[in-house]
Amino acid sequence: MDDYGSKLKYTQNENVFEVEEILTNILLRLPVKSLLICKSVCKYWWSLICSRSFMNLHLIQSQENPTYVFHRYTLRGGNIHLLTKTDEETTERFLPGCPGFYSKGMICSFNGLICCIDMQSHFLRKRIQRKTPDIHIYNPVIVKGLRRRTLDILICNPATQQVLLLPPTPESNYPGKVGVSFGPTINEYKVFQFFYTEVHLYECLVYSSITGSWKSIGTIAHSPSGSSNHVCINGIVYWFSISRIDGRLVGHILAVDREEKFSIIRIPEEETLDPFLVNLEGCLCLVSVHKLDQNRFDIWALQDSMESVWIKKWSDYIPSTFDIEPVTSVAVRKNEILFADPKLYVLYNMRTRSWRNFNRDRKHGTEELFSVPMAYTESLLPCKY
Amino acid sequence: MAFTKKVTLKSSDGELFIIDRAVALQSRTIQYVLEDTNPVDAIIPVPAVDARTLSKVLEYCKKHLIDLNTDFEDYSKWDKDFVDAEVWMLYDLIMAADYLHIPPLIDLICDKIASMFKGQTPDKIREIFNIDNDFSKEEEEDFKKKSGWAFK
């Protein structure tokens, strides 16, 4: 009430744009590309757009309208061309200094940042550099990346075109799975990487965006399984993992929390050994596709992680008209599920139970191979703090 | 005939506007004044808004009250024409909308101004909105180097 009362005592402002509240309100409606231009209008705009609070508000706004991000596998060399797509529009942007050649690609998309991993060797880097000498103009990656048998882990912001190569982890014959957790504040993320040390023993290293360095958090008897994705929900990272128990392969979920403590969650007994993990409305869910049962898919929601209680939430069939190959990944955007094989993406709307084909890019041939798609929201967040 | 309550607003330059109470209630600032003090036949001063701007704001409030039942398409066309105004008018309108606290009008004008930024160069934005460039030549060169791709 006092707020409005004091408003009646009004002082005339000379310029609308000097009122922070109004300028913020206007700028929040712009995409990142326009904001990068607005930043250089004057010093006041610069400091406002670069402020932590503005970035945070912009991210919250952007999360209302998530898109998908994916890239095509190319043998031409050059940079990764990331495609982001909303319902109508496909935007193509390349990441300076992220060679697309032989790239293992994206493993995670969070708060406008994308984590890519790359096994590229010194030799290949040199070759790409020779063929396209100008691709590393902004790029610290190639200069620093002269090493072998270690995974290059990159954190990129495709909207601002920033790329950060994380400091190298120790060389290993078996550099293993990587996963990213983020939060609780917007400038915090952690990257976990597993290393095989001996049978049933893996060491886990963690990189923190706050310290800017890696540290070991000890060894564990489980490691994420080879082809699995990971999800991060409320700061906890979940991977699918397979162990051999009494000669039988058993799937379960390996979780690591904010305090870097590991735990194991059992999965429903009838589930297959290759489910996908997704975040559905803040809840960890397992999606499994049963090829042999007319492409039926089931969604299980985790109710209690201590007791490994799951509830079957959803079940439906992928229509045979789509002629989808075995599904290689699943992405979720709000109440929409995207099933992907390397050639085809199909979208399922959970509200209407309807299906549609996702047209990736009309310009290009249908024979191209595409990466795993992920939900993406553009942001101004820097890769490094 | 139904009895409609009237409210009188007085602009900064002294002009009086007699309007339906329901129209005035779209402004949360006025709503607060009316609820809190409940003046009978009193004149509510609006010291921050001149007559020209206030009449435009009230035009918006009347339209959005009367036409609550028209379909969405008509509405957005009217809104579009409404904000198709000179920059100084948009300035005055947004300050008035902010002061009177009319969220849909604030949204409408912010959308309009944001759309005027899109696809422009910094120079052009400064020119349209009359903003001084307080960066040095060196600083400007530095932006071009760092995010020159965005300017293409």
Chai-1 contact restraints between the chains, C-beta under 6 A:
chainA,res_idxA,chainB,res_idxB,connection_type,confidence,min_distance_angstrom,max_distance_angstrom,comment,restraint_id
A,Y4,B,T29,contact,1.0,0.0,6.0,A-B,restraint_1
A,Y4,B,Y32,contact,1.0,0.0,6.0,A-B,restraint_2
A,K7,B,T29,contact,1.0,0.0,6.0,A-B,restraint_3
A,Y10,B,P47,contact,1.0,0.0,6.0,A-B,restraint_4
A,Y10,B,A48,contact,1.0,0.0,6.0,A-B,restraint_5
A,V16,B,Y91,contact,1.0,0.0,6.0,A-B,restraint_6
A,V16,B,I94,contact,1.0,0.0,6.0,A-B,restraint_7
A,I22,B,D98,contact,1.0,0.0,6.0,A-B,restraint_8
A,N25,B,C110,contact,1.0,0.0,6.0,A-B,restraint_9
A,I26,B,C110,contact,1.0,0.0,6.0,A-B,restraint_10
A,I26,B,I113,contact,1.0,0.0,6.0,A-B,restraint_11
A,I26,B,A114,contact,1.0,0.0,6.0,A-B,restraint_12
A,R29,B,A114,contact,1.0,0.0,6.0,A-B,restraint_13
A,L30,B,A114,contact,1.0,0.0,6.0,A-B,restraint_14
A,K33,B,A150,contact,1.0,0.0,6.0,A-B,restraint_15
A,S34,B,F117,contact,1.0,0.0,6.0,A-B,restraint_16
A,S34,B,K118,contact,1.0,0.0,6.0,A-B,restraint_17
A,L36,B,S147,contact,1.0,0.0,6.0,A-B,restraint_18
A,L36,B,A150,contact,1.0,0.0,6.0,A-B,restraint_19
A,I37,B,P122,contact,1.0,0.0,6.0,A-B,restraint_20
A,I37,B,A150,contact,1.0,0.0,6.0,A-B,restraint_21
A,S40,B,P122,contact,1.0,0.0,6.0,A-B,restraint_22
A,S40,B,F143,contact,1.0,0.0,6.0,A-B,restraint_23
A,V41,B,P122,contact,1.0,0.0,6.0,A-B,restraint_24
A,V41,B,I125,contact,1.0,0.0,6.0,A-B,restraint_25
A,V41,B,R126,contact,1.0,0.0,6.0,A-B,restraint_26
A,C42,B,I131,contact,1.0,0.0,6.0,A-B,restraint_27
A,C42,B,D134,contact,1.0,0.0,6.0,A-B,restraint_28
A,K43,B,D134,contact,1.0,0.0,6.0,A-B,restraint_29
